[in-house]
Amino acid sequence: MKLGGIGVELDGVALATASDATSRVEIMQMAEARVLDGGTVIRKTYFGDRIWDKQASEHLEYHFIAVGNAVEHQTRFRDLLSHAAILAQLGV
């Protein structure tokens, strides 16, 4: 809803938002189901900037990467501008 309001087209993009579910865990589960469409993955990674992002990631057994200074975590980036370092962390 918010992205559509600013003109961002989402047709064909698999995602879930707070418009779809109330809890972070439910939103993440819904997004995962939409992206995988019945498939499986080896590793799931979530980038987040708040404690609830970290908690939901732990609950769902996602690899968590903190962004910014609001969350203490072993893997953390100041922002998402360090593309090479982030890709290296992801094994890409």
C-alpha positions in Angstrom: 0.0 0.0 0.0 2.7 2.5 1.0 4.9 1.6 -2.0 2.0 1.8 -4.4 1.2 5.2 -2.9 4.6 6.6 -4.0 4.4 5.0 -7.5 6.5 1.9 -6.9 5.2 -0.9 -9.2 5.1 -4.3 -7.5 3.4 -6.5 -10.2 5.2 -9.8 -10.4 7.3 -9.2 -7.2 6.9 -11.8 -4.5 6.7 -10.0 -1.1 4.7 -9.7 2.0 4.0 -6.6 4.1 2.2 -5.5 7.3 -0.8 -5.2 5.1 -0.8 -9.0 4.8 -0.2 -10.1 8.5 0.2 -8.5 11.9 3.4 -10.2 13.3 6.9 -10.0 11.8 7.1 -13.8 11.9 3.9 -14.2 9.9 5.0 -11.6 7.4 8.3 -13.4 6.9 6.6 -16.8 6.6 4.2 -15.4 4.0 7.0 -13.7 2.0 9.0 -17.0 2.1 6.1 -19.0 0.8 5.4 -16.6 -2.0 9.0 -16.5 -3.1 9.6 -20.2 -2.9 6.3 -21.2 -4.5 6.7 -24.8 -3.1 10.5 -24.9 -3.6 13.2 -25.1 -0.9 16.4 -23.3 0.0 19.5 -24.1 1.9 19.9 -20.9 3.8 17.6 -17.9 4.5 19.0 -14.5 5.3 17.2 -11.5 6.7 18.5 -8.0 6.9 17.0 -6.0 9.7 17.5 -2.9 11.8 15.5 -3.6 14.9 15.4 -6.2 17.7 12.1 -7.6 16.5 13.8 -8.4 13.2 16.5 -10.3 15.0 14.0 -12.1 17.2 11.8 -13.1 14.3 14.9 -14.3 12.4 16.0 -16.4 15.3 12.4 -17.9 15.7 12.4 -18.9 12.0 16.1 -20.0 12.0 17.1 -17.4 9.4 20.7 -16.1 9.2 20.4 -12.5 10.5 22.4 -9.5 9.4 22.0 -6.4 11.4 21.9 -3.0 9.6 22.7 0.1 11.6 23.5 0.5 15.2 20.1 -0.2 16.9 20.7 -4.0 17.2 23.7 -5.7 18.7 24.7 -8.7 16.5 27.9 -10.4 15.4 27.2 -9.7 11.8 26.4 -6.0 11.3 26.8 -3.4 8.6 26.5 0.3 9.1 24.3 0.5 6.0 23.6 -1.4 2.8 26.2 0.5 0.7 29.1 -2.0 1.3 28.0 -4.1 -1.6 31.1 -6.3 -1.9 31.3 -7.0 1.8 27.6 -7.9 2.0 27.8 -10.2 -1.0 30.9 -11.8 0.5 28.9 -12.4 3.8 26.2 -14.0 1.7 28.7 -16.2 -0.1 28.0 -14.6 -3.4 
